Amino acid sequence: MPTSLPQEPFSVLIPDGESAFALFVAHCFSYFPNVKIHVLSRKRWSPIRFSRYCHSYTFEQTTDDATRLDIIRQLARKYRIDVFLPTDIPDIYFAIANRESLKEMMALSPLPDAAAFEVANNKWLLSQFLDGHRIPGPPTVLVDYSNEFESRLRDLSPPILLKPVTSRDGHGIKQFETRLDFMHFLDQQHPEGIKGKYIAQSLLSGSDLDLNFLSRAGEILASTIQTAIIPNAKKYAAAGAIQFIKNDRFSEVAVKLVAGLGWSGYANVDTIYTKDGSLRIVDINARFWGSVRGSLIAGVSFPYLACLAALNIPFPKPDYSEVRYFHPKTAIRERVAAITGREQEKIFPSASWGWNSFGTILSERLYGFMSRNYRAENAIQHCPAEFCIAE
């Protein structure tokens, strides 16, 4: 639980209530009762709408920035909003592009500049950045079908991963056990559909380590480090359970990365601690992340600290506990497995996940039910524009 932080009253606008991370972010304000959360969403029904931390919910489908800015301006006046806090990449892009207009309405959470954000969201640009700053990363080649492409590919050790340059959450990644299999797959593709849009990367073996951080102008204000203890059932996706750890070597690499990018904002960095003892940066998730509630349990509320930074309220760099965190779905699955005697799940009793996480699952299930049963306009047209129910 976060301690020794200023308990300031303020209001927050989460502009992307439809985001998969919006509800997780809202939960990170659970220890700060003086904060009011207002939500703008492109979907009528989103899990955060049912959260007791949601003070108002506004549904608006907008396609252009000008209209969206007008809606945000109206909400800022109506609710006297203090901080703009986007949770996912599309609305962080929106905030960066409209930074000056938004600053006239409210304070902005720390945001990277457009160039740094582009590097973080493009795996090929990130690979070039790492090489240029002598920061270790996996061997990477852009699939460009140039004359040198096949010779550069020989520098990659199998297995080889084929990744879209802008993929997220493991989507679109393919693994090939041999270089011959990889080349055979490419031969079956239309070059224009893949050229410059994919990278080839060596699959490194080792331990997955993640760095979560908040920074301003290249200086880290808060950070936590975590390692996976139960993998996700979905390959290449975030772990189902994590252990928070402290690692000075990792922290040094993180400082170099954040300073090199001149990063302002929050992000999650995927790394591999290889068997030969090297630490390599694999990817940057330039947004909030699925285990952000885990950092809260460890003692760091990144969304709350981002708001303090936006409001120029000073705070000490927080310490954190080396606790375990289970995603709520994983926690329930692991408890059932432990009851049935599966040996792997002996680690569950020391896990920390918090009863308030049960509300997350309940609201998600309620959201799924309503999505299936209330899609018809005549079923939702009488629903009030703003409401929330207890989790």
N, C-alpha and C positions, 0 to 999 in steps of 0.2 A: 504494500500500500504506500503511495507517495506520502512523504512527510516533509515538514519544514519548508513548505512552499507558500507563497502569498495566496491567501484566499480572497481573490478579488471578484467582485460582482461584475459580470459583463454578459453580453448576448452574442451568440455566434450564428452565422448563416452557413449551413452546409448546402451548397448549390447543386449537388448531384446526389439527391436522395435515392436515385435508382441504382447507384453504385453498389457493388458487392461489399464495399468496405465502409459504407456510411453507418451502418448499425454498429460495427465494431468500434468506429471512432466515437459514436455517441456514448457507448459504454465506458469509454475512457474518461468521461466527465462524471462518472457515478460518485466519486469521492469529493466532488466540488459542487455542492448544492446551490451555490450562488450563481452558477452559470445557467443561462437559458439557451436552449438549442432550437433554432428555427430551420426548417428544411424546405428547399425548393426541389422539385422532382419532375422529370419528364415522364414518369409513369404514375398513373393514378394510384396503383397499389404497389408499395414497396415495404419490405420488412420494418424499416425504421418508422414507418407511419404508426405502428402499433407499440412503439416504445414509450415507456413512461418518462424517458428523458427528452422526448420530442414535445416541445411546447406549441408549435404550430407546423402545419404541413400544407404546402401550396403546390398544386399540380398545374403545370403549364407545359405544353408541347411547343417548343420554339425551335426554329431552324436557322435564324440569323442572329448575329451578335447584337445588333442595334435593339431588336425587340427584347432580347434577354436582358440587356442592360437596363432597359426601361422597367422591366418587371422587378429586377433587383433593386432599382432605385425606389420603387414603390414600397417594397418590403422593408428596405432600410429606414424609410420614414415612418412606416406603420408600426414597426416593432423596435425602433431605435437600436438597430443592430450595430455592434461595435467591431466585429471581426468577420472577415470573409475567409472560410476554411474549406477549400476543395479537397476531396479525398482521393480522386482518381485522375488518370492521365488526361482525359478529354477536357475536364474543367480546369485542370492546372494549365493546360495549353490556353484555354479561354482567358484565364486570369493573367497569364503572361502577356498575351496579345492585347488585353484591355486594361493593363495595369494602371495607367494614368486615370482613366475614367472611373475605375473602381475605387481608387484612392480618394477620390472626391466624395465618395459615399461612406466609406468605413475603412478601418485598418485592414491590411492584407497580411495573412500569414506569410512567413518568409518564402520567397519564390526564387528559383534559379533564373538566370538570363536565358534567352531563347537558344543561344548557341550551346550552352552546357546541357540544357534539357534535350536538345536534339541528339547530342552525343550519348546521353544516358539511355535514350529510347531507340537507338540504332546500334545493333550488335557489331556491325562492321566499323562504324565510326568509333565505337568504344574500343575495339581492338586496336585501331590505329592510335587512339589517344594513349592507351596503356603502353604501347610500344614506344611512342614518342616521349613518354615520361618515365620510362624504365620501370614500370610497374608490372609485375608478373601476371600473365594471363595465359589461357590455353592457346596452343598453336592454331591459327585461324587463317583461312583463305577465302576470299570473295569468289563466288561462282560467277565468273564473267566470260568464260569461254575464250579468253584471250590466248595468244600463242604461248604464254608462260604459265597458263593455268595448270596444265597437267604436271609440269615440272615442280611448281609450288606445292601441288597436292602430294608429291612424294615426301615432303617434309612432315606430313601428318602421320602419326602412328595410329593404326586401327585399335579399337573401333572408331568409326568416324560418324559424327553427328551432322545431319543436314538441318539447318535452322533458318527460318525466315528472319530477315534482319530486324523486323519489328514485331516478332511474336512475343506473347506474354503467357504466363501460367503454363508453360510447356506445350502450348498449342502448335501443331504443325511440325514438330520435331520428329525426324526419322533417324534410326540408328542402323548402321551397316557394319558388319563384323570384319569385312575385308575391303581393301581399296578396289578390288575387281567388282564386288557387288555394288559399290557406290557408283563406279563409272558405268556399269550396266544400267543402273537406275537412271542416271543422267541421260544416257543414250536414248532412253524411251520417252524423254520429256521434250516438249517444244522449247527450244532455247529462249524464245522471247517471253515465255511464261515464267522463266526461272532466272534469267540473266540479270545479275545485279540485285536480285531480290532475296538471295539466299547466301549463307556462308557455310563453309565446311569447317568443322572443328574437331580436334581430337577429344575423345571422351577420356577425361582424367579419372583415375581411381584414387580414392582417399575419403576423408571425412568432410561432410558438408558443414560449413560454418557460415552463419549470416551475421552481418552487422546492421543494426538499425540505428539511425542517427537523425538528429536535428542540427542544422548548422546555419550560420549566417556569414556571408562574405568569406567562405572558405574556412571558417573556424567552427569546430564542433562544440555545440552547446550541451548536448546530451547524447548518450549512446548506450546500447546494450549489445551483447554478443550472445548468440544462441547456436546450439548444434542439434541436429535431429536425433531423436531416440526411437521414434516410430515413424517409418516412412508413410507417405500418402499412398493409398491404393492406386491412384492415378500416377503413371510414370511421369517424372520430371516436374510434378506439382509440389506445392509446399508440404512440409512434413505434417503428420497428424499429431505429433507430440514433440516437444522441444525441451532442452535443458539449457538454462542460462549459465554462462561461464565467463571467466575473465582471462584475457590473453593479451599480454603486453605487445607481443610481436604483431598480432592482428591489429591492435590499436595503432601501431606505427604505420602500417600499410594504409589503414583507413585515413589517417591524418594526411598522408601524401596524396591520396586520391581526392579527398575533399578540397584540399588546398589547391591542387592542380586544376580542378574544375572551377574553383572559386564559388563553390556551391552554396546556395541559400535554399533552405527548405528541408523537407523530410524525405527519407529514402531508405530502402532495404537493399543491401548488397549481398549477392550470392558469391561465395568463394568455395574453393576446394583446398583442403590441407592434404597435400599429396603424400604418398608413402615415402618419398625421398626427403620429406621435411620442408618442402617449399609451399608457400601460400599463394594461390592464384585467384585473381578476381575473374569471375565468370560472367556476371550480369549485374545490372542495376535496375531495381524496381523503383522508378522515380515517382513514388506515390506512397500512401499508407499501405499496409500489408495485412494479411489475414491473421497473423499472430500478434497484432498490436496490443490486444488485450493481455497477452502473456507478459509483455513489458510492464503493463499496469500492475499486474500481480507481483512482478519482480521489484516494483517500486518506481517506475518511470511512466508517466502519462504523457506521451509525445504530443497528442492533440492539445492538451491543456498547456503544455510548455510552448507549443507553436503560437498559441493565442497570447500568452504572456510576452513572447518575443515580438509579436505584431503590435502590441500595445506599449512596447518599450518598458515593460515592468521587469526589473532585474530579478534573477533567481540564481542560486548556486548550482553548479554542475552536479546533478543528482548521482548518488551511488545506487547500486541495485543488488538484490539478493540472488544467489545462484540456485534458483528454484526450478522446478519442472512445471511445464504448462501443457495441458492436453486441450486440443480443440474440443468443444462440447460434444460434438458427434463422436469423436474418438473416445472421449471419456466414458460415455455411455456404452459404446461398443466394448471397450476394454474392461469395464466393470462386469458386463455380461460374460465376457471371456474368462475373467478371473473366477467368477462363480462356477463356471462350467469346468474349471480346472486346467485351462491352457497355461502351460508353464511360463511362456513369455511374459504374461501379464502380472508377474510378481512385482514389477516396478510400479504398478498403479497406486498402491496405498500412499506412496510419498508424493503423488502428483498434487498439483494445486490448480484448481480451475474455477472455484467460486460458484456459489449457488445462483448468483445473478446471471450466469451463463445459461442456466436452464431457460431463462426468459428468451434468450436468443433463439434457441431451438423451437420453443413454443411459437414465437412470432413468425419464424420462418415457415413452420408448418401451417400456421393460420394464413399466412400470405399465400402459400401454395394452394390451400383450399379455396381461398377467395378468388385466386387467379383462374382456377378451373371452373368455378361455379358462378362467378359474377362478371363475366366478360361482356355479356350483352349490355348495351347501353341502358335499356329499360330496367336493368337490375341495379345499376349504380348511379343513375342520374339524380336520385334523391339523396345520395350520400353527401353529408356536409363536406365542404372543401378542406376543413381543418379539424382534426380531432386526434386524440391519442388515448390508448387504454393501457392499463397497468400490465407490465410483463408478468 
